[in-house]
Amino acid sequence: MTFEANGQIYELKYNIRALRTIEDVFQCPLPELQNKFEKGIGINDLVKFFQIGLMHANPGITVEQVDTIIDNIGIEKAAELFAAAFQEAFQKKV
């Protein structure tokens, strides 16, 4: 899922490596995390999820850079992008 921020194009993607990283970072299996999403996530979690989703194309991306990206697009848009990209990870590829 691509989007523009700060005049740059980014790709937010949750491949298997990103999903494994999420489980490691949050010390929680994905099904439990999905239940947590239904209740809402905090800004720190959103930033971390966003950082992990950007790492495949930007391996050295920092939390501070992600903060700047989210400041540029807005928290609501960041949450929408995260939800859509995360859902996309579980769609069957044809």
N, C-alpha and C positions, 0 to 999 in steps of 0.2 A: 504494500500500500504506500503510494508515494504522496508527498505533500511538500509545500513550499514554506520556508521560514527563513527570515533574515536574508532573502534573496538567493537562497540555495534550495536545491531539491534534495529531499531525504527519502529514504525508504524504511518504513517501519515493517519489520518482518519477524515472525516467530517460527523459525525452522526448528528442527529437532534439537539442535545445539542450544538455541535460545530457551526452549522449553526445559531442557535439562538444567540450564543455568538458573532459571526461575525456581525450579524445585530445590536446587542447592542453596541459593541465596535465602529463600523463604523457609527452608527446612519443612516443606509441606508438599504432599502430592498434589498434582494438578486438579483432581476432582474436588479436593477440599478448598483449594484456592478459588475455583469457580463458584463454590457456595459462598465464599467470602465476598466475591464481586457483587452478588445479588444484594448484599447488605451495604455495599459501598466501600470504597477504599480511600485511605488518606492520601494527602499530597505526597508524602515521602514515598509511599508505595507506588503511586502513579509515576513519579520521577524515576524510580528504580526500574519499573516495568518498561518505561519508555526508553531508558538507557539500554537495557538488555535488547529491546527490539531494534535499536539502531546499530548495535555492535557489529552485525555481520558486514555492513558496508562501511562502518566507521569504528574499527576495532579499539581505538584509543580514546573514544569519546568519554568525556568526564561528566560528572554530575553537574558541575557549573555550566558546561556547554548545554546540557539538557535543560537546565533552568532557563537559560537564555532562549532556547527554542520554544519552550512552553510559555515563557513571558510574551514571546512574539505572537504565537498562535492563540493563546488563551487556554485556561484550564479546561473549560468545557469542550473546546475543539480537541485538545489533547486526549481527554477522556474518551471522546467519540472515536478518534483515530485508534486509540489503544484497543477499545472494545471490538471494533471492526477487524483490525489486524489480528487480534487474538482469536476471534471467531474463525477467521479465514484459515488459521493454522489447522483447524480440525475439520475443514471441508474436504471431502473426498476429491482427490486429483484424478482427472480422466486422461 
